[in-house]
Amino acid sequence: MPITYEEILNVLNIADGSERGPLQQNAEQQLKAWEICPGFHYTLQEIYLKTELPLRVRWMAIIYFKNGIEKYWRSSRTNAISKEEKTQIKARLFYLIDEKNSQLTIQNAHAIARIVRFDFPGEWPTLFDDMSKSLEDYVFNKGNLVATNNLLVILNQMIKAVSMVRIGRARHALQSKAPILVPVLIKSYCKFFHMWTTSMDLTIMEICYLCLKNLRRIIPEGFEQPHKNIDIVEFLKLTVSHLQGLVMEHEKYSSDLLERYVKSYSKLYVNLINHNPTSFILLSCSQEIVSTFMTLLESKAEVIYNSSEENDFWETLALKGFLILKKMVSYVYKQGAVTLKQRNDKDEVNNAINKLKTDFFTKEVIFNLCDLIITWYLRLKPSDLESWLLEPEEWTNEELSSSWEYQVRPCAENFYMDLIKFFKDDLSDFVLNKISNGLSNNDTVTNILIKDSIFCTFQLSADSIADKVNFDQLLQQVFIPEGLKNDMVENKILKRRMCLIINSWVVVNCSRESRVEIYKLLINFLDPTNKINDKVVKLTAIQTLRTVINDWDFNKQDFQPFLKEFVSLSIDMMSEMNFTESKLYILDTLSTLIERCNPLIDQPTLIKILQIVPGYWEKANIESSEESIIKTSLLRVLKNLVVALNQKSSETYFITLPLIKSCCTPTSEYYSLLSEDGYELWSAILQYYPIDLEPNSEVVEYFGLVQPALVDSTEILPTILSIARSYSLLIPKAYETEYGVGIFRVLSGYLANMRDDAFEVFIALSDILFLQESANEQFITNLINSGLINAMVNYVP
């Protein structure tokens, strides 16, 4: 019996109850059960369309409707909505175009966009033609502002949904319809912009912004070569004028909507240059766009430097400016070969490159850009220093892991690296002169910050100027003396910078003798008795230490005299840190140190590291937020300890054997997150099992976990097979048991499709077993009964 409108409405009313209880839960379960019933989604739409119903009921109806569209609209889905019901739903999608509740409109727009994603262009080829006609009618004939606003909200979601489709005809179809839609949007934008700038009507201003938002999406996505479309070229010229005007207005008074306009223009330009740099550069207004952003970068540099708010308006614009400039610099250097998306005419590419070289990136412009970046954008801001002081760990972790696309200083650093790489013939001497002239006294915080900024340029230039400088000489004469200064607490800024310079240069150009001096310097930075060495300095030093010892040219014999002290300092640091990320940096450094310095670390030092593991494992159990990530790192430390202890690896059994069981048992709570590292530890325990030690009862017991591991962890099959191979050497008789049969049975199913890396280990396992057990009748019986012999015979062509 079909469900009725009244039944669904009644259940929605119950589900919307103010207090959660059994009735509400039953109602929600009933709605979920009805999802697959014919007519359910059509009825939800009907409830949403009835404006006389309570707002919350309509809200619930549109939410369930939207989610149902996502799950059941596609015809290939189980219990998909029927074709007839779809037709009925689509016929009413725009019935409530005059809806005055913005939140309901947005949810309806999301629902329509989901349908468009599935049905355009196949089932709905005229969609954008219809939208264009409706928009023109509402704007220029009826003057219906509510309908215009709602239609633009829906259109924005449609364009967003279609532009995200990467496979199929939808994207190409959008490009065929864009020339129909864009002129109407541009005309609407121009009309509303004139209206709101003369009347300051916020409603008109919002509608105009929606026009801009739609254009910002559809122009880059809908046109392969925007510079050849007259309407777009004229519109973009207009946007530059509007951008400049609104920036001037922002000087007088700030407004959230005004800022959204300016940010939308900047997003439009960034999207254009990302989609087709050639087309962007060949726009007649491209030079004006770039000049506008360069003017903003220069005129607002001090404001941005002193800003403390995240997502500050001027900082956001500066970020967009750097992104545009970075793309253009890359374009010049790579001779236009920056994207595979667009196929541009070779002459156009050459014209674009020549335009950039002659109009944009002259020597004077490049030098000015470098000066600007060094003076303002590489310097640590007052807000940085405040965060350093108040939240040192959090600030350091953000600095070490920040993404350059979203913050202005990292973005400026990244852009500077491009400048020095692509224009190194012009900039190398310029940068070196900056460094030599910038070694002022550390007598004020300002001087220290300026010096830090100049040193930052050296850090970022490692790959580009390594052949022009003697790093070893600079390290001895400049950087180490700077790092050892302790006369002002602010010298910690330069200590951090010395670490970052070493981090960048040690992998490029650093002698063996200089590395020894670096070890001494890093020990000084980790010294807990020097109060200038705060958490920021120590964490940066630890990260640098990891880079140094992980480098190809690392010499463990040279490092050996410092080894014990580094281990002790690192262990002591662990107790100072509160953040999971901070502890991970230290644990990862210890793990790398154990691995790279093996076999030079003495047993007492290894045991000292081992002794910290149980405590931090237990602490991770209590602090659930950091549980799995800390435990993963601890397991890696344990694995490297087992390898380093070698024939003394039994010293670790008090913790490693219980952890193997906890991590590698399929029913364990840790299995899904920690099994992979658990298997690595297990493999190490077996490979480095003491020769003179009888098989441990727990190790023997764990053989039963090999078969489930083979079944569940095929993505790390070579590791699991290595465990099986180790058992063939350690306890070959285990393969006479039922567990052995189970392993053979699983392998018989894998053999035909086994990858080379796994097959190599399988062959070694087979060789060992046949050599040791070929005369054993039970072993041969197990091989035959499991089907493995048959699989091996069939494998051979």
C-alpha positions in Angstrom: 0.0 0.0 0.0 1.5 3.4 -1.0 2.4 5.9 1.7 0.2 9.0 1.9 1.0 12.7 2.2 -0.7 12.7 5.6 1.4 9.8 6.9 4.7 11.4 5.9 3.6 14.8 7.2 2.6 13.3 10.5 6.0 11.4 10.9 7.9 14.6 10.0 6.0 16.5 12.7 7.0 13.8 15.3 10.6 13.7 14.1 10.7 17.5 14.6 9.9 17.2 18.3 11.8 19.5 20.6 12.9 16.7 22.9 14.7 13.6 21.6 13.1 10.4 22.8 11.8 7.1 21.6 9.0 8.7 19.5 11.4 10.9 17.6 13.9 8.0 17.1 11.0 5.8 15.7 9.9 8.6 13.4 13.4 9.0 12.0 13.7 5.2 11.5 10.3 5.2 9.7 11.5 8.0 7.4 14.6 6.0 6.6 12.5 3.0 5.8 10.3 5.0 3.5 13.3 6.2 1.5 12.9 3.3 -1.0 9.1 3.6 -1.3 7.7 5.0 -4.6 6.4 8.5 -4.3 8.3 9.3 -1.1 10.6 12.0 -2.5 7.8 13.5 -4.6 5.7 13.9 -1.4 8.6 15.4 0.5 8.9 18.0 -2.3 5.2 18.7 -2.0 5.5 19.3 1.8 8.4 21.6 1.2 6.4 23.6 -1.4 3.5 24.2 1.0 4.3 27.6 2.5 1.5 27.4 5.0 3.2 24.5 6.8 5.5 25.2 9.8 9.0 26.3 8.8 10.8 23.5 10.6 8.6 20.8 9.0 9.4 22.3 5.6 13.1 22.4 6.6 13.1 18.7 7.5 11.3 17.8 4.3 13.8 19.6 2.0 16.8 18.1 3.9 15.4 14.5 3.6 14.5 15.3 -0.1 18.1 16.6 -0.8 19.7 13.6 0.8 17.4 11.2 -1.0 18.3 12.7 -4.3 21.9 12.1 -3.6 21.3 8.4 -2.7 18.5 7.4 -5.2 18.4 9.6 -8.2 21.0 7.8 -10.3 19.2 5.0 -12.2 21.9 2.4 -11.5 21.4 2.7 -7.8 19.4 0.0 -5.9 15.9 1.2 -5.2 16.4 4.2 -7.5 13.6 6.8 -7.9 11.5 5.8 -10.9 11.6 7.7 -14.2 8.0 8.8 -13.7 8.6 10.2 -10.2 11.7 12.0 -11.5 9.7 13.7 -14.2 7.1 14.8 -11.7 9.8 16.1 -9.3 11.7 18.0 -12.1 8.4 19.7 -13.2 8.1 21.4 -9.8 11.7 22.3 -9.0 11.2 26.0 -9.7 7.7 26.3 -8.3 8.9 28.1 -5.2 11.2 30.6 -6.9 9.6 33.3 -4.8 10.6 31.7 -1.5 11.6 34.4 1.0 13.5 32.1 3.5 17.1 32.1 2.3 18.1 28.9 4.2 15.3 26.9 2.5 16.3 28.4 -0.9 19.9 27.2 -0.4 18.9 23.7 0.5 16.6 23.6 -2.5 19.4 24.8 -4.6 21.7 22.0 -3.3 18.9 19.5 -4.2 18.5 20.9 -7.7 22.3 20.9 -8.2 22.4 17.2 -7.4 19.8 16.4 -10.0 21.7 18.6 -12.5 24.9 16.7 -11.8 23.1 13.4 -12.8 20.8 14.6 -15.6 22.7 17.3 -17.5 23.0 17.1 -20.5 21.5 13.7 -21.2 18.1 14.0 -19.5 18.0 17.8 -19.3 19.8 19.3 -22.4 17.9 22.7 -22.3 18.7 23.4 -18.7 21.0 26.4 -19.1 18.9 27.8 -22.0 15.9 27.8 -19.7 17.8 29.3 -16.9 19.1 32.1 -19.2 15.6 32.9 -20.4 14.2 32.9 -16.9 17.0 35.2 -15.5 16.5 37.7 -18.4 12.7 37.7 -17.8 13.0 38.2 -14.0 15.6 40.9 -14.3 14.6 42.9 -17.3 10.9 42.3 -17.7 9.3 41.5 -14.4 11.8 43.2 -12.0 11.2 40.4 -9.5 14.1 40.7 -7.1 13.2 37.7 -4.9 13.0 35.4 -7.8 16.2 36.8 -9.3 18.0 36.3 -6.1 16.8 32.7 -5.7 17.5 31.8 -9.4 21.0 33.1 -9.0 21.5 31.0 -5.8 20.3 27.9 -7.7 22.4 28.7 -10.8 25.5 29.1 -8.7 25.1 25.6 -7.3 24.3 24.2 -10.7 27.5 25.6 -12.2 29.5 24.5 -9.2 28.1 20.9 -9.5 28.7 20.6 -13.3 32.2 22.1 -13.2 33.2 19.5 -10.7 32.4 16.7 -13.1 35.6 15.5 -14.7 34.4 12.5 -16.7 31.5 12.5 -19.2 29.8 15.0 -21.4 28.7 17.5 -18.7 31.7 19.7 -18.8 31.8 20.0 -22.6 28.1 20.7 -22.6 28.5 23.5 -20.1 31.1 25.1 -22.4 28.6 24.9 -25.2 26.0 26.7 -23.1 28.2 29.2 -21.4 28.1 31.7 -24.4 24.3 31.8 -24.0 24.3 32.3 -20.2 27.2 34.6 -19.7 25.9 37.7 -21.7 22.7 37.7 -19.6 24.7 37.4 -16.4 27.0 40.3 -17.5 24.0 42.5 -18.4 22.4 41.7 -15.0 25.6 42.4 -13.2 26.1 45.8 -14.9 22.5 46.8 -14.2 22.6 45.9 -10.5 26.0 47.3 -10.0 24.9 50.7 -11.3 21.7 50.4 -9.1 23.4 49.7 -5.8 26.3 52.1 -6.3 23.8 54.9 -6.7 21.3 53.8 -4.1 23.4 51.8 -1.7 20.5 49.3 -1.5 21.8 46.2 0.3 19.3 43.9 -1.4 20.4 45.0 -4.8 24.1 44.8 -3.7 23.6 41.1 -2.7 21.9 40.2 -6.0 24.7 41.9 -7.9 27.2 39.9 -5.9 25.4 36.7 -6.8 25.7 37.7 -10.5 29.5 38.2 -9.9 29.8 34.9 -8.1 28.2 33.0 -11.0 30.4 34.8 -13.5 33.4 34.0 -11.3 32.6 30.3 -11.6 31.4 30.0 -15.2 34.0 32.1 -17.1 37.0 30.0 -16.2 35.1 26.8 -16.4 33.0 27.6 -19.5 35.5 29.1 -21.9 38.8 27.6 -23.0 40.1 30.9 -24.4 38.3 33.8 -22.6 40.5 36.4 -24.2 38.8 35.8 -27.5 35.3 36.5 -26.3 34.5 40.2 -26.6 31.8 40.1 -23.8 34.2 38.6 -21.3 37.1 40.9 -22.3 34.9 44.0 -21.7 33.5 42.5 -18.5 37.0 41.8 -17.1 38.0 45.4 -17.9 35.0 46.6 -16.0 35.8 44.4 -13.0 39.3 45.9 -12.7 37.7 49.4 -12.6 35.2 48.2 -10.0 37.9 46.4 -8.0 39.9 49.6 -7.8 36.9 51.7 -6.9 35.7 49.3 -4.2 39.2 49.1 -2.7 39.1 52.9 -2.4 35.6 52.7 -0.8 37.0 50.2 1.7 39.5 52.8 2.8 36.5 55.0 4.0 34.4 52.3 5.6 34.6 48.5 5.8 31.7 46.2 4.9 31.5 42.5 4.8 29.7 42.5 1.5 32.1 45.0 0.0 35.0 42.7 1.0 33.2 39.7 -0.5 33.0 41.6 -3.8 36.7 42.4 -3.8 37.6 38.8 -2.9 35.4 37.5 -5.6 37.2 39.6 -8.2 40.5 38.3 -7.0 39.2 34.7 -7.1 38.0 35.2 -10.7 41.5 36.3 -11.7 43.2 33.5 -9.9 40.8 30.9 -11.4 41.4 32.4 -14.9 45.2 32.2 -14.7 45.0 28.7 -13.2 42.8 27.4 -16.0 44.6 29.1 -18.9 47.6 31.2 -18.2 48.1 32.1 -21.8 44.6 33.4 -22.2 44.9 35.4 -19.0 48.2 37.1 -20.0 46.8 38.0 -23.4 43.8 39.8 -22.0 44.1 43.5 -22.7 43.5 44.2 -19.0 46.0 41.7 -17.6 48.7 44.3 -17.1 46.2 46.5 -15.2 45.1 43.5 -13.0 48.7 42.7 -12.1 49.6 46.4 -11.5 46.6 46.7 -9.2 47.7 43.8 -7.1 51.3 44.9 -7.1 50.2 48.4 -5.9 48.2 46.7 -3.1 51.1 44.5 -2.1 53.3 47.7 -1.8 50.8 50.2 -0.3 49.3 47.8 2.2 52.5 46.0 3.2 52.8 47.7 6.6 49.0 47.2 7.3 49.3 43.5 6.5 52.5 43.2 8.5 50.8 44.7 11.6 47.5 42.8 11.2 46.6 40.3 13.8 43.3 38.8 12.5 43.3 35.6 10.6 41.9 36.0 7.1 42.5 39.7 7.2 41.0 41.4 4.2 44.3 42.9 2.9 46.2 39.7 3.7 43.7 37.8 1.6 44.2 40.1 -1.3 48.0 40.0 -0.9 47.8 36.2 -1.0 45.8 36.3 -4.3 48.4 38.8 -5.7 51.3 36.5 -4.9 49.4 33.5 -6.4 48.9 35.4 -9.7 52.5 36.6 -9.8 53.8 33.1 -9.0 51.8 31.6 -11.9 53.1 34.2 -14.3 56.7 33.7 -13.2 56.4 29.9 -13.7 54.9 30.6 -17.1 57.9 32.6 -18.2 60.4 30.0 -16.9 58.6 27.0 -18.3 58.0 28.7 -21.7 54.2 28.3 -21.4 54.3 24.5 -20.6 52.5 24.9 -17.3 49.3 23.0 -18.1 48.1 20.1 -20.1 44.5 21.3 -19.9 44.6 23.9 -22.6 46.0 23.6 -26.1 47.1 27.1 -27.1 48.5 28.3 -30.4 52.3 28.3 -30.3 52.3 31.9 -31.5 50.0 32.9 -28.7 52.2 31.3 -26.1 55.3 33.1 -27.5 53.3 36.4 -27.5 52.3 35.8 -23.9 55.9 35.1 -22.9 57.2 38.2 -24.7 54.5 40.3 -23.1 55.5 39.1 -19.6 59.2 39.7 -20.3 58.8 43.2 -21.7 55.8 44.5 -19.8 55.9 42.7 -16.5 59.2 41.1 -15.3 61.8 43.6 -16.1 64.9 43.7 -13.9 63.6 46.7 -12.0 60.3 45.0 -11.2 62.1 41.8 -10.1 64.4 43.8 -7.8 61.5 45.8 -6.4 59.5 42.7 -5.7 62.4 41.1 -3.9 63.0 44.2 -1.8 59.3 44.4 -0.9 59.1 40.7 0.0 62.3 40.9 2.2 61.2 44.1 3.9 57.7 43.2 4.8 56.5 39.7 3.8 59.3 37.5 5.1 59.5 39.2 8.4 57.9 37.6 11.4 54.8 39.7 12.3 54.0 41.0 15.7 51.2 38.4 15.8 53.7 35.7 15.1 55.9 36.8 18.0 52.8 36.9 20.2 51.8 33.3 19.2 55.4 32.2 19.7 55.3 33.5 23.2 51.8 32.3 24.2 51.5 29.1 22.2 55.1 28.0 21.2 54.3 24.4 20.3 51.2 25.2 18.3 53.0 28.0 16.4 56.0 25.8 15.6 53.8 22.9 14.4 51.9 25.3 12.1 55.2 26.8 10.8 56.7 23.3 10.1 53.5 22.0 8.4 51.7 25.1 7.0 50.5 25.0 3.4 51.9 27.9 1.4 48.7 28.5 -0.6 46.7 29.7 2.4 49.0 32.0 4.4 50.6 35.1 3.1 54.2 34.7 4.6 54.6 31.0 3.4 53.2 32.1 0.0 55.6 35.0 -0.2 58.5 32.6 0.7 57.3 30.2 -2.0 57.1 33.0 -4.6 60.5 34.3 -3.6 61.9 30.7 -4.2 60.5 30.9 -7.7 62.0 34.3 -8.3 65.5 33.3 -7.2 65.2 30.0 -9.2 63.8 31.5 -12.4 65.9 34.8 -12.4 69.0 33.6 -10.5 71.4 35.3 -13.0 69.8 38.6 -12.1 69.1 38.0 -8.4 72.1 36.0 -7.1 74.4 38.9 -6.5 71.5 41.1 -5.4 70.6 38.6 -2.7 74.2 38.1 -1.6 74.7 41.8 -1.3 71.6 42.0 0.8 73.0 39.4 3.2 76.4 41.0 3.4 74.9 44.5 4.0 72.3 43.2 6.4 74.6 41.9 9.2 73.7 44.7 11.6 74.0 44.5 15.4 71.4 42.5 17.3 70.7 45.5 19.5 66.9 45.8 18.9 64.0 43.5 18.1 63.5 45.3 14.8 67.1 44.7 13.8 66.8 41.1 14.7 63.6 40.7 12.7 65.2 42.4 9.6 68.3 40.2 9.9 66.0 37.2 10.3 64.2 38.2 7.1 67.5 38.6 5.2 68.8 35.2 6.5 65.5 33.8 5.3 66.3 34.7 1.7 69.6 32.7 2.1 67.6 29.8 3.5 65.2 29.9 0.5 67.9 30.3 -2.1 69.8 27.1 -1.3 69.0 25.3 -4.6 69.6 28.4 -6.7 72.8 29.9 -5.4 74.7 26.9 -4.0 77.3 27.2 -6.9 77.9 30.8 -6.1 78.6 30.8 -2.4 80.8 28.9 0.1 78.3 27.7 2.6 81.0 26.1 4.8 82.7 29.5 5.1 79.5 31.3 5.8 78.5 28.7 8.4 81.8 29.3 10.3 82.0 33.0 10.0 78.4 34.1 10.1 75.7 31.6 11.0 77.3 29.7 13.9 78.4 33.0 15.7 74.9 34.4 15.2 73.3 31.2 16.6 75.5 31.3 19.7 74.6 34.9 20.7 72.7 35.0 23.9 72.8 38.7 24.9 69.1 39.3 24.1 66.2 36.8 24.6 65.0 37.8 21.1 68.1 36.1 19.7 66.0 32.9 19.8 64.5 34.2 16.5 68.0 33.9 14.9 68.6 30.5 16.6 65.5 29.2 14.9 66.5 30.7 11.6 70.0 29.0 11.8 68.2 25.7 12.2 66.1 26.4 9.1 69.1 27.5 7.1 70.9 24.3 8.0 67.8 22.3 7.2 67.8 23.7 3.6 71.5 23.8 2.9 72.8 20.6 4.5 71.2 18.5 1.7 72.6 20.8 -1.0 76.2 21.9 -0.1 77.8 21.0 3.2 81.2 19.5 4.0 81.8 16.7 6.4 83.7 19.0 8.7 80.8 21.5 8.7 78.4 18.8 9.7 80.5 18.2 12.9 80.1 21.9 13.7 76.4 21.6 13.0 76.1 18.8 15.6 77.8 21.0 18.2 75.5 23.9 17.3 72.3 21.8 17.6 73.4 20.4 21.0 73.8 24.0 22.1 70.3 24.8 20.8 68.9 21.8 22.8 70.7 22.7 26.0 68.0 23.0 28.7 70.2 25.3 30.9 70.0 28.1 28.3 66.7 29.7 28.8 66.7 31.4 25.4 66.4 27.8 24.0 62.6 27.7 24.3 60.2 25.2 22.8 60.3 26.8 19.4 64.1 26.7 19.2 64.2 23.1 20.5 61.5 21.7 18.2 63.1 23.4 15.1 66.5 22.0 16.1 65.0 18.5 16.5 63.4 18.7 13.1 66.8 19.9 11.6 68.6 17.1 13.4 66.3 14.6 11.6 67.1 16.2 8.2 70.8 16.1 8.9 71.0 12.4 10.0 68.6 11.4 7.2 70.8 13.0 4.5 72.6 10.9 1.9 76.0 12.2 3.0 75.5 11.6 6.7 78.5 9.9 8.3 77.6 8.0 11.5 81.2 7.7 12.7 81.4 11.5 12.8 78.1 11.7 14.6 79.0 9.0 17.2 80.7 11.3 19.8 77.4 13.3 20.0 75.0 10.4 19.9 74.4 9.8 23.6 73.9 13.5 24.3 71.4 13.9 21.5 69.5 10.9 22.7 69.4 12.2 26.3 68.3 15.7 25.2 65.6 14.3 23.0 64.2 12.0 25.7 64.2 15.0 28.2 62.4 17.1 25.6 59.5 14.6 25.4 58.4 15.4 28.9 58.4 19.1 28.1 56.0 18.9 25.2 52.2 18.9 25.4 51.2 18.6 21.7 51.0 15.3 19.9 52.7 16.8 16.9 55.6 18.0 19.0 56.1 14.5 20.5 55.9 13.0 17.0 58.8 15.2 15.8 60.9 13.9 18.6 59.9 10.2 18.3 60.4 10.3 14.5 63.9 11.9 15.0 64.8 9.2 17.6 63.5 6.5 15.2 65.6 7.9 12.3 68.6 8.2 14.6 68.4 4.6 15.7 68.1 3.4 12.1 70.9 5.6 10.6 73.4 5.1 13.4 73.1 1.3 13.7 75.3 -0.5 14.9 77.1 2.3 16.7 74.6 2.9 19.4 75.6 1.0 22.6 73.1 -1.2 24.4 72.6 1.1 27.5 71.6 4.0 25.2 69.1 1.8 23.3 67.7 0.5 26.5 67.3 4.1 27.7 65.1 4.8 24.6 63.2 1.6 25.1 62.3 2.5 28.7 60.3 5.6 27.6 58.0 3.6 25.3 55.7 1.9 27.9 54.9 5.2 29.7 54.0 7.0 26.5 52.0 4.1 25.3 49.9 4.1 28.5 49.6 7.9 28.4 48.2 7.6 24.8 45.6 5.2 26.2 44.4 7.9 28.5 44.6 10.8 26.0 42.5 9.2 23.3 42.8 12.2 21.0 46.4 11.3 20.3 46.2 7.5 20.8 46.7 6.0 17.3 49.2 8.5 15.9 51.5 8.4 18.9 51.3 4.6 19.0 52.2 4.3 15.4 55.3 6.4 16.0 56.2 4.3 19.1 55.8 1.1 17.1 58.3 2.4 14.6 60.7 3.3 17.3 60.4 -0.2 18.8 61.0 -1.8 15.4 64.2 0.1 14.9 65.3 -0.7 18.5 64.7 -4.4 17.8 66.9 -4.2 14.7 69.6 -2.2 16.5 69.7 -4.6 19.5 70.0 -7.5 17.1 70.9 -10.6 19.2 69.9 -8.7 22.3 66.4 -8.0 20.9 64.9 -10.2 23.6 65.4 -7.2 25.9 62.3 -5.7 24.2 60.0 -8.7 24.6 58.4 -7.4 27.7 56.6 -4.8 25.6 57.0 -5.9 21.9 55.4 -9.3 22.2 52.2 -8.0 24.0 52.0 -5.2 21.5 52.2 -7.5 18.5 49.3 -9.5 19.9 47.3 -6.3 20.5 48.0 -4.8 17.1 47.9 -8.0 14.9 44.8 -9.8 16.3 41.9 -9.1 14.0 39.4 -8.8 16.9 41.6 -6.3 18.7 40.5 -2.6 19.1 43.9 -1.5 17.7 43.8 -3.8 14.6 42.4 -1.4 12.0 44.7 1.5 12.8 47.9 -0.1 14.0 48.1 -3.6 12.3 50.5 -2.4 9.5 53.1 -1.1 11.9 52.4 -4.1 14.2 53.3 -6.4 11.3 56.5 -4.5 10.7 57.5 -4.9 14.3 56.6 -8.6 14.3 58.7 -9.1 11.2 61.7 -7.4 12.8 61.3 -9.6 16.0 61.4 -12.7 13.9 64.3 -11.6 11.7 66.4 -10.6 14.6 65.5 -13.5 16.9 68.5 -14.5 19.0 70.3 -17.5 17.6 70.9 -19.1 21.0 67.3 -18.6 22.3 64.7 -21.3 22.2 61.4 -20.3 20.4 59.4 -18.2 22.8 56.0 -19.6 23.6 54.3 -16.3 22.6 56.2 -16.2 19.3 55.0 -19.8 18.6 51.5 -18.9 19.5 51.4 -15.9 17.1 51.9 -18.2 14.1 48.2 -18.7 14.2 47.8 -15.0 13.3 49.7 -15.3 10.0 46.7 -16.7 8.0 44.3 -13.9 9.0 47.1 -11.4 8.1 47.4 -12.9 4.6 43.6 -12.6 4.1 43.2 -9.1 5.6 46.4 -7.3 4.6 47.0 -8.0 1.0 48.2 -4.4 0.4 51.3 -5.3 2.5 51.6 -8.9 1.3 55.4 -8.9 1.1 55.6 -8.0 4.8 53.2 -10.8 5.8 55.1 -13.3 3.6 58.3 -12.1 5.3 56.8 -13.1 8.6 55.8 -16.5 7.2 59.4 -16.9 5.8 60.9 -16.1 9.2 58.7 -18.8 10.8 60.0 -21.3 8.2 63.5 -20.7 9.5 62.6 -20.4 13.2 59.9 -23.0 13.6 59.6 -25.1 10.4 57.5 -27.7 12.2 54.7 -25.1 12.5 53.9 -25.7 8.9 52.8 -29.3 9.7 49.9 -27.9 11.8 46.4 -26.8 10.7 47.7 -23.2 10.7 50.2 -24.3 8.1 47.5 -25.8 5.9 45.5 -22.5 6.2 48.5 -20.5 5.1 49.1 -22.8 2.1 45.4 -22.6 1.2 45.4 -18.8 1.1 48.6 -18.7 -0.9 47.2 -21.2 -3.5 44.5 -18.6 -4.2 46.9 -15.7 -4.5 49.7 -17.3 -6.6 48.3 -16.7 -10.1 48.0 -13.0 -9.5 50.8 -12.3 -7.1 52.9 -9.2 -7.7 56.7 -9.6 -8.2 57.7 -8.2 -4.8 55.5 -10.7 -3.0 56.3 -13.5 -5.4 60.0 -13.1 -4.6 59.4 -13.7 -0.9 57.0 -16.6 -1.6 59.8 -18.3 -3.6 62.2 -17.8 -0.7 59.6 -19.3 1.7 59.0 -22.3 -0.6 62.7 -22.9 -1.0 63.3 -22.9 2.8 60.4 -25.2 3.5 61.2 -27.7 0.8 64.9 -27.9 1.9 63.9 -28.5 5.5 60.7 -30.4 5.3 60.6 -32.3 1.9 61.1 -35.6 3.7 58.2 -34.9 6.1 55.1 -36.7 5.0 52.7 -34.5 7.0 54.2 -31.4 5.3 53.8 -32.9 1.8 50.2 -33.9 2.7 49.4 -30.3 3.8 50.8 -28.9 0.6 48.7 -31.3 -1.5 45.5 -30.9 0.5 45.7 -27.1 0.6 45.8 -26.9 -3.2 49.2 -25.1 -3.2 51.1 -27.8 -5.1 48.4 -27.8 -7.8 48.5 -23.9 -8.0 52.3 -24.0 -8.4 52.1 -26.6 -11.2 49.4 -24.5 -13.0 51.5 -21.4 -12.5 54.4 -22.8 -14.5 53.6 -22.3 -18.2 
